[in-house]
Amino acid sequence: MSAIIPKQMSGLRCKVVSAIGIAFLVLFVGQFTAARIILLNSYAKFNRERAILNAKQVQNVLSHEICQLDLMAGDWAEWDDTYQFVKDGNAAYIASNLVNRTFTNLKLNVFLIVDQSGQIVFGQGFDLQSQKRRALPADLMALIFQDRSPLLRHSRTDGSIKGFVLLQEGLMLLSARSILTSQEQEPVRGTLIMGRFLDRAEIERLAEIMQVKLSLYRDRDPQQPADVQSVRSQLLKNAPVAAKNLTNNAIASYVLLRDIFARPASIVRIEIDRNTHVHAESSFLYYFWTTLVIGLVFCGLSWLLLERLILSRLGQLTHLIDRIGATGNLSARVLLAGNDELSQLASALNSTLEQLQQSQIALKESEERYFLVVEGANHGMWDWDLLTDQIYFSPRWKAILGYEDNEIDPDPNEWFERVHPQERESIEWGIEIHLNGQTPYFQYEYRMRHKDGSYRWVLCRGLAVRDEQGKPYRMAGSLSDITERKLAERALAQQAVELARSNAELEQFAYIASHDLQEPLRKIEAFGDRLQANYTDQLGDRGRDYLERIRKSAQRLRILIQDLLTFSCVTTTAQPFVSVDLNKLIAEIVSDFEVQIQQTRGRIEIGELFTIDADPLQMRQLFQNLLSNALKFRRQEEPLIVRVFGERLTGDRCRISVSDNGIGFDEKYRDRIFQVFQRLHGRNEYEGTGIGLAICAKIVARHRGFIEAKSTPGQGATFIVTLPIRQAREAD
């Protein structure tokens, strides 16, 4: 199998391996980073919340201690014995109640009773460590007896003041209660104050209760650790509780304690171990190595599956296609087992090869047909390479000029030197403007010198082939011998000139003859009228019959001469084209026929017509003849109805239809009726000369239009005139 795998597949394998590796690396790094951020941040958040919770618990414990001290002070202050002792100061109260065991049991460092006048009734300090009495702290006494001290000024009988007091010896828990009777009756006889130092022993007791490490630091103490100093501002601004990582294995929370005057007194630091964080990092490392091993195994399996199911088969497919491309054998087919996209691709390639094979066969047949057509049409072919300035002339091209195949070189000068000198410049100019893109193709008729020295007329056609920028790089075409056609055209042109001259002479003769015939005809009519007026009685019946025949023949001849003059005048006395309103023109013609229309009980309906460029007199003659025919060839048994209506066509043309319900005619005569002297009925049936419709056809032809007729015998006829709306002035 490896022998048939092309080299291109090795590059594909490298790309696949790189893609798998990069995908795994991106996924692994992304998953690792996300897991680390989520997991460790979660543990860090947990530790922080745990530290804050411990700090709040410390707050609660200290608050509880203060409340317990305050309750105890309240019990002593609201006792009748104490109330009486303030009044009489009896020694029995001191001997039975204020002994060392009382201080020890109540864990008191200070016990003070002051009457309403501010005199100390009893005051005693006590050292719990040495179990000995001592003097009251001087700074505490100064604080109690300072001017307007809140400790001795209770606004209510049940009021109490409790909290912390910062002394030189340390932080003290203090409670001051009003002295009342056991039934809490007034008047207040003084104040009872109890105090307990929050010393090292007390801190250790609280730490043991909470299972944490506690440290107490005086506010603004220069001996404070750096971490305590760093959180002080945070505690003062934001909240009395804060947390901070000390090391990777420890985190601390901080509580700010304020004294009874709301001033910062001390900061408590609660330190706990970050065991959960260490455990999280260990778990994360385990997760990292496990994921890495699984990912590498997955990549290996993916590579093996890709190699077996896709890459090897794709290499086989590429090899087969390369072999077909190298041999050019379009009849070969790609065989690839399986029922997946690659096998479908192989089937699609086979279909493409089938179509290419059919196209190749069709192209070959087309080339053969083209060769036969070119040979049959007797055209010579030429193909000019504009880049090399070499031109190919087919054998037939050379044979048209009388040369053998080897007698003309593939040089453009072989072509241009044989062009007639009077036409060479125009041919070269025509090729140049076509190559510049000014004309869609090259086509010229000109003369070329034959081998025998004579000149032959040829038709040369050509088309330039251009690149993507529009620059021509090739031009090809054909050459045809049109000498016989040119001679025939010249003879035909000569005949056309002769025919035009003959027609002009004939029209001039008809005009002159018709004009000259009118003079003797008028004399015949005049003498006939005199005979009828003066000699009728002398002629007898037969003479009168002969005379009447002479007069009627003269009248018919006069009408015929007038029609001939009208027919010849269509071209000889034509007027320039002007704007003619057909609506107004036909209305005037209908007015001329008003009496005749009334006699036939008929009507003429006129639709919306147009204003066109025309000879007004000839337009009047045209529609007058058509309406006259409608009145003439009517059916006697029913009233005549004539409809004249127009229709605008594309190309600036219009169509005017004149239809009637007359006798009609057989459509096999529809071309004959427009010829001179052609009649479909005898003179005894309908009068006329047979020239009227011929005049109509000639007028329409002069206006570059055409006329046609449609009819069914017994159902009337329709004459359709199609005319341009605007005429070319030079044709007038």
Buried (B, 14 or more C-beta within 10 A) or exposed (E): EEEBBBEEBEEBBEEBBEEBEEEBEEEBEEBBEEBBEEBBEEBBEBBBEBBBBBBBBBBEBBEEBBEBBBEBBBEBBBBEBBBBBBEEEEEEBBEEBBEEEBBEEBBBBBBBBBBBEEEBBBBBBBEBEEEEEEEBBEEBBEBBEEEEBBBBEBEEBEEBBBBBBBBEEBBBBBBBBBBBBEEEEEEBBBBBBBBBBBBEEBBEBBBEEBEBBBBBBBBEEEEBBEBBBEBBEBBEEEEBBBBBBBEEEBBBBBBBBBBBEEEBBBBBBBBBBBEBBEEBBEEBEEBBEEBEEEBEEEBEEBBEEBBEEBBBBBBBBBBBBEEBEEEEEBEBBBEBEEEEEBBEBBEEBBEEBEEEBEEEEEEEEEEEEEEEEBEEEEBBBBBBBBEEEEBEBBBBBBBBBBBEEEEBEBEBEBBEEBBBEEBBEEBEEBBEEBBEEEEEEBBBEBBBBBBEEEBBBBBBBBBBEBEEEEEBEBBBBBBBBBBEEBEEEEEEEEEEEEEEEEEEEEBEEBBEBBEEBBEEBEEBBEEBEEBBEEEEEEBEEEBBEEBEEBBEEBEEBBBBBBBBBBBBBBBEEBEEBEEBBBBEBBBEBBEEBEEBBEEEEBEBEBEEBBBBBBBBBBBBBBBBBBBBBBBBBBBEEEEBBBBBBBBEEEEEBBBBBBBBBBBBBEEEEBEEBBEBEBBBBEEEEEEBBBBBBBBBBBBBBBBEBEBBBBBEEEEBBBBBBBBBBEBEEEEE
